[in-house]
Amino acid sequence: MAVLLLAGLGLGGCSISLSELPGGSDATPAKEADAFPAVNDLPTGREDTAMAPAERSKIEKELIAARERQAVVAAPSSATK
């Protein structure tokens, strides 16, 4: 009796829902045809630039300075090991 119960539980995990059966209800939602853009479709152009060149150079300098500060902080800890 216990073997049949365990076998039934094991097979129950492999079952599918009634909506997935062939010839089931016709209420299944239709897939969207244009869910993804076509391969040759290009995005529209930007109206303005992403970042001004002066702002970009300022941010680059700040990042370089931050990297150099981190290198100074990390150098003594790696030398003591």
C-alpha positions as CSV (number, residue, x, y, z in Angstrom):
1,M,0.0,0.0,0.0
2,A,2.8,2.4,0.9
3,V,4.7,1.6,-2.3
4,L,1.6,2.5,-4.4
5,L,1.2,5.7,-2.5
6,L,4.8,6.7,-3.1
7,A,4.6,5.8,-6.7
8,G,1.5,7.9,-7.1
9,L,3.2,10.9,-5.5
10,G,6.1,10.5,-7.8
11,L,4.0,10.3,-10.9
12,G,1.9,13.2,-9.7
13,G,4.9,15.5,-10.1
14,C,5.1,14.7,-13.8
15,S,1.5,15.6,-14.6
16,I,0.5,18.6,-16.6
17,S,-2.3,21.0,-16.2
18,L,-5.5,20.6,-18.2
19,S,-4.8,23.9,-20.1
20,E,-1.7,22.3,-21.6
21,L,-3.5,19.3,-23.0
22,P,-3.9,19.2,-26.8
23,G,-7.4,20.1,-27.9
24,G,-7.9,22.0,-24.6
25,S,-9.7,25.2,-24.3
26,D,-9.3,27.9,-26.9
27,A,-9.0,30.6,-24.3
28,T,-5.2,30.4,-24.4
29,P,-3.6,33.8,-25.0
30,A,-2.2,34.4,-28.5
31,K,1.6,35.1,-28.7
32,E,2.5,38.6,-29.7
33,A,3.9,38.6,-33.2
34,D,6.0,41.8,-32.7
35,A,7.4,41.0,-29.2
36,F,11.0,41.6,-30.5
37,P,12.1,44.1,-33.1
38,A,13.2,42.9,-36.5
39,V,17.0,42.4,-37.1
40,N,17.4,45.5,-39.3
41,D,15.3,47.9,-37.3
42,L,17.5,50.6,-35.9
43,P,16.6,52.7,-32.8
44,T,15.6,56.3,-33.4
45,G,18.3,58.9,-33.2
46,R,18.9,60.9,-30.1
47,E,17.8,64.5,-30.1
48,D,20.6,65.7,-27.8
49,T,24.0,64.4,-27.0
50,A,24.4,62.0,-24.1
51,M,27.0,64.1,-22.3
52,A,28.9,67.3,-23.1
53,P,32.6,66.9,-23.9
54,A,33.6,69.2,-21.0
55,E,31.4,67.3,-18.6
56,R,32.9,64.0,-19.8
57,S,36.5,65.1,-19.3
58,K,35.6,66.4,-15.8
59,I,34.2,63.0,-14.8
60,E,37.1,61.2,-16.3
61,K,39.5,63.3,-14.3
62,E,37.5,62.6,-11.1
63,L,37.6,58.9,-11.8
64,I,41.3,58.9,-12.4
65,A,41.9,60.8,-9.1
66,A,39.7,58.3,-7.2
67,R,41.6,55.4,-8.7
68,E,44.9,56.9,-7.7
69,R,43.6,57.5,-4.1
70,Q,42.5,53.9,-3.9
71,A,45.9,52.7,-5.2
72,V,47.6,54.7,-2.4
73,V,45.3,53.3,0.2
74,A,45.7,49.7,-1.0
75,A,49.5,49.8,-1.5
76,P,50.4,49.8,2.3
77,S,48.1,46.9,3.1
78,S,49.4,44.7,0.3
79,A,53.1,45.5,1.3
80,T,52.5,44.2,4.8
81,K,51.4,40.8,3.7
